[in-house]
Amino acid sequence: MKATPAVRPLDDLLVIDLSRALAGPYCTMMLADLGARIIKVETPEGGDDTRGWGPPFYDGESAYFLSINRNKQSLTLNLKDPRGRDLILRLLRGADILVENFRPGTMDRLGLGYAALHAMLPRLVYCSISGFGQSGPYRERAAYDLIVQGMGGIMGITGEPDGAPMRVGVAIADICAGMFAAYGILAALRVRERTGAGQWVDAAMLDGQVAWMTYMAANYFATGEDPPRVGSAHLNLVPYQPFRTRDGFVNVAVGSEGLWQKFCDALGVPRANDPRFARNADRVRNRAALLDVLRPAFARRTTAEWVDRLLGAGVPAGPIYRMREVMEDPQVRHREMVVDVDHPRAGRVRVNGVPVKLSDTPGAVTAPPPVLGEHSEAILGEFGVAPGEIASLRRDGVI
């Protein structure tokens, strides 16, 4: 773990994080990596659900939890107890941001809804992350990533043409919502600089998935037809897909007519003087016939040979890595996208690095994910709770 940068972009912000699972913690991890102080509030009985999601575990610590909760402090509080709610309000008076991802309506029932807190703390930026948003007919539905990938369109366009719809292997609906939430929070903070007032950031998993449809949505708008599943190929570009090699697969992306000519030269097949393949639009229309030509050619060499040959010709190409190969790749390592941290229970563990590189005020992984309630006494003491009261709260199960 590298030394903490002297200045980080968000190091003057305090975030009270009431979220759990993935979307909310991913959002607050993004803020934490850029310097915001995150106080992660968890239930005394087990904490964030993902602490139990496994195996695998590192000496009892969930690998899943460790992946999205670095750079945070953990405070346990029972929000159903009036004393727990009073303590949250005490923390919020010194905070800039609240992040929560309960089912809509839950925070209102706890007396911590946006309207109540905005009236009390008008500068607070209040972020709610949910499956379907804070309004609309699906508002109160529970949502998991699988459900939203199905409803947002991504599964409908993912998979082989003759196969079942396919979920993306990482929980992209959750991660997308967390990223959009962080983006919305920063926008709301920018407005607060001008107006002095916070506002409600409403980030929905379904909204994010629909937004991600981009050119697939445009294809539908233009034609009125549902985009078909084409596996790992591209509806609008050919060839743009993996090909089976002598020992595996290679990805090839031919995104222009200039690249098409270079590709044909590198492949050693007749250049596209065949009018069926002359332009990209022709290749899209005659996809099957072109693939009949290309597949046997790719089968003659290994993946490594094709990557070297195509890159040498200026054609974008690359292998399809398994996770070990990703994490050992020299470019990934050079970009510090694998970071070692020392955890108080799990020992030395690896986590992903910070993906956004700032030249003068970089983010950093500066602390391991916290043990449940690790910082409770220190945080409460900092906010004026006397040692005797802390002991009483612990005896009564409030912390």
Secondary structure, 3 states (H helix, E strand, C coil): CCCCCCCCCCCCCEEEECCCCCHHHHHHHHHHHCCCEEEEEECCCCCCHHHHCCCCEECCEEHHHHCCCCCEEEEECCCCCHHHHHHHHHHHCCCCEEEECCCCCHHHHCCCCHHHHHHHCCCCEEEEEECCCCCCCCCCCCCCHHHHHHHHCCHHHCCCCCCCCCCCCCCHHHHHHHHHHHHHHHHHHHHHHHHCCCCEEEEEHHHHHHHCCHHHHHHHHHHCCCCCCCCCCCCCCCCEEEEECCCCEEEEECCCHHHHHHHHHHHCCCCCCCHHHCCHHHHHHCHHHHHHHHHHHHCCCCHHHHHHHHHHCCCCEEECCCHHHHHHCHHHHHCCCEEEEEECCCEEEEEECCCCCCCCCCCCCCCCCCCCCCCHHHHHHHCCCCHHHHHHHHHCCCC
